[in-house]
Amino acid sequence: MKYKKHLKSVIVSALVFTFMLISYGCSGISKAEKSFNNFTEKWAESDYTAMYEMLTSESKEYISEEDFISRYTNIFSAIEAKNLSFEINGDKVKDDNGVTIPFKLTMDTITGNLSLDDYKVSLVKEDGSYKLNWDEGLIFPNMLKDDKLRVSITPAKRGDILDKDGQLLATDGTINTVGIYPANFNKANFQEKISEIAKALDISEENITTKLEANTNPEHFIPLVDILPNDPKLNSLRNREEEGIIINSKIGRVYLGGEAFGRLIGYVGNITAEELEENKDKGYNDTSLIGKAGLEQVYEDTLKGEDAAEIYIERDYDKITIASKEVKDGENITLSIDSALQQKVYSEMSGEKGAATAVNPKTGEVIAMVSAPSYDSNIFTTYISKTQKAKWEENDHADELNRFNKVYAPGSTMKLLTSIIGVENGVIDPNANIDIQGLKWQPDSSWGDYKITRVIDPGKPINLKDAANFSDNIYYAQVALDLGSEKFIKGLKDFGISEELSFEYPMESSQISNDGELSKDILLADTGYGQGEVMVTPLHVALFYTTLANEGNIMQPRLVTSENSEAKVWKEGLISKDNLPTLVEAFTALVNDSGATIADGAVPGHRVAGKSGSAEIKKSQDDTTGTENGWYASVDPDSSKISMAMIIEDVKGRGGSHVTVPKVRNVMDYYLNKN
């Protein structure tokens, strides 16, 4: 009996001892894991100072705090590590020396998402808590003391922008860098060479001197400006290496269309901190280029590529790859733009502020889209000369405004729409003669002092053809009033006014009025002849006039044909088959017939329809200080090759809309006769 009691006591003691051992072991592992979690939490937060404090004394003798922080900062910045997460991925092992914990690190890097699952960390008891034994394996697994971490980046090629014929408008090409090698430059004729370079490059001498004075290493190349290889400014600076004038080459964005394309194509530039933050998950880094304006900006996601990247360990002559990503070049985009036509339009608008858009009536392809004045996009990827700065100051930086996507009051170009809506609704009988007397009119005294005015009183009753030719505001105001706001608004909406325009370039929103209504008769009447509060882009006006050359339909406008290759009808049946000849006749007569008021818009050998218009910008009807914008829209209803609208700003006192008419006529003449 005593033996049994003793045996029971021994068994209980053994179990208690075993439990204590297990508890002690579990407690040790738990505390070690807590220290591990602390360490990885600080790692994820890039708090390398706190991480260092968790190292053992022996580890701190192995690496200084300064070196520790520097290594983690430099390496994890270089690989652009973010979103670090840690996971214990195996059995924790406790022995006499402490606890070993295997873990996995997952993070986003310059090569993409990277997962490394063969880390191990040893924790030992020191000063009452668990500390980490550190070596280079806690930077990357298998990394040794003298290894160096390298990051290699191969830039992707940005996509090209091409015109309709495949001609390059924007591409990655060669750019020269003009600079100075001080060791040779300073030997002789120092000041003379500074003056010569400044004159040749059209930059200030101070600019060069400042850069030279800031340099302390005579063997260090000092870049001055980037410049296109074919720029004649380089001619006198070539082959001057012995004098310390150096021309190096690099890859950069090159634009081939000149000023005619500047506002359309735009340009790229160095990414800003704000842009980097906005695009933080799109593969950019602080040396990336990004679209700043025009199609370069609108199509940034398509044009930009993904750089190839490799993270590797350099060990003596060996290279140990940790992760890599292949290069992915950007995609090209092809435009519907006819480069020669674009250049012709821009040359006609030289010295003016305005915009023009031309479309193919049958396909909806935008064949020209111009804002004037514009800029040569190359100045933003090379440098800005003194002459260019002076030009900007002289025109008050007018080229900073993109005008082709802005909305304007359409003026009398609107009279085509009022004519179509009136005829289609039976309000206008094209052959009926309307007796309008005098140059001013109002329906009754409820309008107070406000009257509709017209420029010409033909002295006889007028029909639709006469009203279009004389651009009779009173006639068109009466049509709008006869239609009433409901029918007129519906008609304007049928043409897409106030509708969001699906187009590859962002356009300002068109409107019928400020509140979308025409509830007041004066506003309704004014809208009938293109004043009031109606606002449209030059693209809208060009599209309106395609109805005369496309059986009363408007095609969906298209600019980037590489993604929008199919011609589609946008607005169908705006003019019925029976009414189309009458409307074509009315709007060709005012250009081509005897007594035409826009005879200067006629194109020899071709019948063109069109309408000019002056949109007044003034505070009240009696305001004499306001300005005028001059419109002209023209279309060839027979061959249906082109419909074009142009607006020139501030034409008051210099011919009104007839400043615009000959410019459009010259473009139409060129385009209709070039093939």
Disulfide bonds with the S-S distance in Angstrom:
none
